[in-house]
Amino acid sequence: MSQQRILELRKILDRLAYEYYVLDKPSVSDQEYDRYYQELLKLEDEFPQYRDPNSITQRVGGVVLDAFEKVSHKRRMLSLDNAFNLEDLMAFDERVRQSVKNPEYVVELKMDGLAISLHYHNGRFVQAVTRGDGLVGEDVTNNVRTIASIPMHIDMEGDLEVRGEVIMPKKSFEALNEQRRKQGEEEFANPRNAAAGSIRQLDSRIAASRKLDAYLYYFEGAQQHAMHTHEEALEALEAMRIKVNPLRKVCKNMQEVWQFIQEMSERRNDLPYEIDGMVLKVNDLHAWDLLGTTAKAPRYAIAYKFPAEEVVTKLLDIVLSVGRTGRITPNAVLEPVRVAGTTVSAATLHNEDMIKEKDVRINDDVIIRKAGDIIPEVVRSLPERRNGTQGIYKFPQICPFCGSKLVRFADEAAHYCMNQDCPARIVRGMIHFASRDAMNIDTLGDKKIEFFHKQGFLNTIEDIYELSLHKEEILALEGFQEKSFQKMILAIEASKERPLEDLLFGLGIREVGKKAARVLAKTYGNIDDLMAAEEAELTAIKDIGVVTAQSIRAYFAEPKNKELIAHLKGFGLRMDTDKEVIKESIFTGKTVVLTGTLQYLKRNEAKALLERLGANVSGSVSKKTDLVIYGEASGSKLSKAKELGVATMDEEAFMKEVNANEKS
């Protein structure tokens, strides 16, 4: 009887969850839902032999993994070719018409999230796999179980694979970033990054807390189930209570397609989730087989990408910030405005020359956009809207934080505060030291460092490793608890094991970026040998120029910096690096440039991967460049490579080479 009631309650709660999360039409009150839920929870506790990982009570998460398992896709998950205007869409239609007479198109929203493949067996959800490189993805089943809109049971026997997108709704994204702001953690740049980061958490409880959603748009093997069109396949998924976006349209010609795209573009900002374009698919499934695919994309579908969203707002002020090297950056303070999914209230103006070039003035109306949908930038001012309250901006000559005179070097556009004791430089230096690419103390974010500095706990890098001495004082402050404090101390302790290249980068030596730090660590192996190196010895190293060598010598000649290194040694920080093993590959010995938006890896991950495979990764294209690897929205670098006759490789081919190399 108890087993029968458990199964009955699961069925009731699955139906109610579908009504609430998918249809947005709940048929019962919250109190009635909770009554069913609590009854099921109690029965599962009383009869643990009937527990089921697909039960609605398990959506809260709780599984913690050491790593994600790799899973090969039964059929490759392809990416889509892009169209950026009506002309591109008409060219696509013309290509289709060469093989298909009077094609219809299903036009769907292009969700801005993480591609996912869901697997069901005899009506039960069994596995979720990320897209990965299209051939091999990661098993994220435990995290996907926490997404309330994904059904754990469907009305279908046999095997079913359905593909779609995991997203983070705008409301969830704003709540998550608000929480991270309060905790002094780095905010996510956009909902897509947040969704991807959430679904790849090893602790499923974190994924559960992020309030993710999902829309499915592809029925694998639909023709084997007697379906003839893509629209029929989508309707079949809806009948199985699988969430499909209702905002789609079957269009008989390109005029209807373009009209629907324009309609959805106008509605874009009012949607509860982010979209970055529209997807066109030939409706006739038989035509999919006829048209086939290229090495990376189907010929029966294309993604139309919306142009970068530009909005008008008012520039309220220009304020200066000071970086760890003393570099002064002017920043526009903006009247808050929503752009590409987030509220923007500031944008960098880079330097004095850019302010003059764009003729940007305080109180100007300005057009802003997000470069690559991530970094806010001022595109231009609108001088025709000036009313006489705007004045030409005069760049300050004095550091606003310490009062020191600013310096501008003859060959640079930036101004610098040269005072090493400038409080703003000290704070930025500590933030840089603790950052992900340096010592990776992830629980010690910008806001927390600024707060601890104001409290007097952090005034030097060394102070980071003595924060535990302030335990009682910190726990007495509002918002700090024993658990979070211990987590922070553990992260600080773990940072002591970071290799030499991360320490060198974290020290903030002028002209020593991530790449130079890696080269120096690989060359010298330990910090003592590096500190003893002469300028001529340093300049003999590939990728270390005269200016960098002089900066390194000047840094280690400073008594204060020698004292810092000695203190860090005393705290037990690692002062050497791992012996690098270069794996032979087609990239070994080649100068490679990355350009465009990468889908599978972050830029720094792709760079590190190439360097492990023996490549020298450069930031610009020249005659010395051997290869340019490009992602979406590639611009001038790809054009220049073609002009110079430099070999190019798209991201799909790159990932294929990487996977082949890993298997060898």
Secondary structure, DSSP 8 states (H G I E B T S, - for coil): -HHHHHHHHHHHHHHHHIIIIISS--SS-HHHHHHHHHHHHHHHHH-GGG--TTSGGGGG---B-SS--EEE-SS------EE-SHHHHHHHHHHHHTTSSS--EEEEEEE-SEEEEEEEETTEEEEEEE-TTSSEEEB-HHHHTT-TTS-SB-S--SEEEEEEEEE--HHHHHHHHHHHHHTT----SSHHHHHHHHHT-SBHHHHHHT--EEEEEEETTGGGGT--BHHHHHHHHHHTT----S-EEEESSHHHHHHHHHHHHHHGGGSSS-EEEEEEEESBHHHHHHH-B-SSSBTTEEEEE-----EEEEEEEEEEEE-TT-EEEEEEEEEEEEETTEEEEEEE--SHHHHHHHT--TT-EEEEEEETTTEEEEEEE-GGG--S--------SB-TTT--BEEE-TT-S-EEE--TT-HHHHHHHHHHHHSTTTT--TTS-HHHHHHHHHHTS-SSHHHHTTGGGGHHHHHTSTT--HHHHHHHHHHHHHGGG--HHHHHHHHT-TT--HHHHHHHHHHHSBHHHHHT--HHHHHTSTT--HHHHHHHHHHHHSHHHHHHHHHHHHTT---B---------TTTT-EEEEESB-SSS-HHHHHHHHHHTT-EEESS--TT--EEEE-BT--HHHHHHHHHT-EEEEHHHHHHHHHHHHH-
